[in-house]
Structures are given as C-alpha cells and as structure tokens.
Amino acid sequence: MSTTQVSESEVMFTEQLTRGHKKKAKTRQTLVDAALRIYARRGGGELTLNELAEEANVSHGTIYNYFQTREEVLEAVGLALADQFSQSISVLSAGVESGAERMSIGVRMFVCRAMADSAWANAVIHVIHYDEGMRSLVAANVRSDLQAGFREGSFEYSDEEVALALVVSCAIGALNSIAEGLGVVDHDIKIAEMVLKALGLSSNEARRIAHLPLPKII
C-alpha cells in the first residue's frame, strides 16, 4: 500500500470519528435541552429517564448511552446552565475592573434573563436546588467579585461565606418572585442596588452603580 493510500485512509477514518463525535454531542445536547424543558415544567426531582426519552424523541436505550441515572442528567443540565450563563457574564464584564460593578452586572443579568424567559427561571430554580455542581459554579463567580470588591474597599463584610450566601439567596429569591409572576419594573436594578447596599456600599453609590447601563456584547 502506498503512502498516499495510507494517508487517504487515515483521513477517512478521522472524518468518520469527527462525524461520530459531532453526532454524539448533538444527541447529548438534545437530551439536555429536553431535560431542561421538563425541569422548567415540573422540577428536577420528578424526572425519569423514560420520560426524558419520550421528551427528546429518542429510544429508551439511547438514554443509557449518555446517562445512567436521573442525578447524572440533573448534573449535566446544571453545569450547562451555569456554564452558559457564566460565559455571558464574563463577556459582558470583560474590561470592568470594579468588583462592585461586576457584581451588579452579574445580578442584573441573572434577573433580566429570568424576566425575559420564565421557563429558564423555573429550570434554574429547580436545578440549583438539586445540583451541587451548578451551585458551586455560581458561587465561584460570585466569590470572585466579592473578593475583588473587598480588596478595592468597596465591600465590607465580616465573613465571606455569609456574604456569598446573601448574594446567591437574593438572586434566587428574585427568580422565585419572577417565576410566581411578581416581577416589577426595574426588578434587576432594585435587586442589584439592595445587594450592593447589603455589602457595604452607601445608598448613593449603590444606586449609581446599579443604574449604570449594562455593557453591550460587541
């Protein structure tokens, strides 16, 4: 067999692998999206793998090529939600040095997304309740902004874990209100302002930062 023939075979084999990986990734994303719809409707604790198969319009056997338990599905959805949202926040916060401003951007975007997409809000509420992975990713982003704000002297708190719990609780509380139809005008701004005040900013400074225009994605 010539070198050319070997190279062509290798190329064909590589292309087949690539197509296989893409197909597998697409199927997995289909399952995650289907699970997200179920969580948005009823909550993560009630999902069954058979129901997921029906929602995604795949065979029951296909499910087990990707997930063995309901908990694995929940983890995949939680990590996907947290990762997608974290990337959005990172893009918007790029170039913003102030920890207080980044905190405001994160809180406001979280609330704005919920206001624009109630199904997403419901899914986050249910998934974050069950999945430690999603809570950890959300907490890591909040912690980074907390520490930056503390170093620059904007935030004052005696315990970082308590401050972290305060921010996350306020954000999730806002999502609950929105999911229950209790969202108000400028809900994102009001929540961000209250969080900043709770972290030690003066009323005037908290109001100023919370009312800054959200950065635009370029």
C-alpha positions, -999 to 999 in steps of 0.1 A, spaced: 0 0 0 14 34 -9 20 63 15 -8 82 -4 -33 54 1 -24 52 38 -29 89 42 -63 89 25 -74 60 47 -63 79 78 -81 110 66 -113 90 61 -110 74 95 -105 107 111 -135 122 93 -157 93 105 -145 98 141 -153 135 138 -188 129 124 -194 103 152 -183 128 179 -204 155 164 -235 133 162 -229 121 198 -225 157 211 -257 167 192 -277 139 207 -264 147 242 -274 183 237 -308 172 226 -312 152 258 -300 181 279 -325 205 262 -353 180 267 -344 177 304 -344 215 307 -379 216 294 -391 190 319 -374 209 348 -390 241 336 -424 225 337 -423 203 368 -390 203 386 -359 181 386 -369 158 414 -397 142 393 -378 135 361 -375 98 349 -352 85 322 -382 71 303 -399 105 303 -367 121 291 -365 96 262 -401 105 252 -395 142 256 -363 140 234 -380 116 209 -352 90 212 -353 54 222 -351 44 258 -319 25 251 -303 57 237 -306 74 270 -283 49 287 -255 57 262 -253 91 279 -269 89 313 -273 61 338 -293 80 365 -316 110 370 -288 126 390 -264 125 361 -290 142 339 -295 168 366 -258 175 369 -254 178 331 -282 203 329 -270 223 359 -234 225 346 -247 235 311 -269 263 326 -242 276 348 -215 275 321 -237 292 295 -246 320 319 -211 323 333 -198 328 298 -224 355 291 -215 374 322 -178 371 315 -182 386 281 -203 415 295 -179 421 323 -147 420 302 -127 451 309 -147 461 340 -122 464 368 -146 472 397 -157 442 417 -189 462 427 -197 469 391 -191 433 381 -213 422 409 -241 445 397 -237 433 362 -240 396 372 -270 401 394 -288 422 369 -281 399 340 -294 369 361 -326 388 369 -330 401 333 -327 367 319 -353 354 342 -377 383 333 -372 375 296 -375 337 299 -397 323 326 -390 287 316 -353 293 321 -360 309 355 -381 278 366 -354 255 354 -327 273 373 -347 274 404 -353 236 403 -318 226 391 -299 248 415 -319 233 444 -308 198 435 -274 201 418 -243 209 438 -222 214 406 -244 243 395 -243 259 429 -206 256 430 -201 273 396 -225 301 405 -208 306 439 -173 307 423 -183 336 401 -199 355 429 -169 348 452 -145 363 427 -165 396 425 -169 396 463 -131 393 468 -124 420 442 -148 444 458 -134 437 492 -98 443 481 -107 476 465 -125 487 496 -160 488 482 -174 459 501 -174 454 539 -183 421 554 -170 400 584 -175 366 568 -171 358 531 -193 327 532 -221 347 548 -217 374 521 -217 348 494 -249 332 507 -266 366 509 -259 374 472 -269 340 459 -300 340 481 -311 374 469 -306 363 432 -326 331 437 -352 349 456 -356 373 427 -360 344 403 -387 328 426 -406 361 426 -404 364 388 -415 328 383 -445 335 405 -455 365 384 -443 390 410 -416 407 389 -417 445 389 -404 473 367 -366 476 370 -365 444 391 -329 438 382 -318 473 392 -336 472 425 -321 438 434 -286 449 425 -289 481 445 -301 462 476 -273 436 473 -247 464 469 -260 482 500 -260 450 520 -223 445 511 -214 479 525 -218 505 497 -235 538 506 -270 543 493 -259 568 467 -230 547 454 -252 515 453 -278 534 434 -253 549 410 -237 515 402 -270 496 399 -283 522 374 -252 521 351 -261 509 316 -254 472 311 -224 466 288 -232 455 253 -218 424 237 -196 435 208 
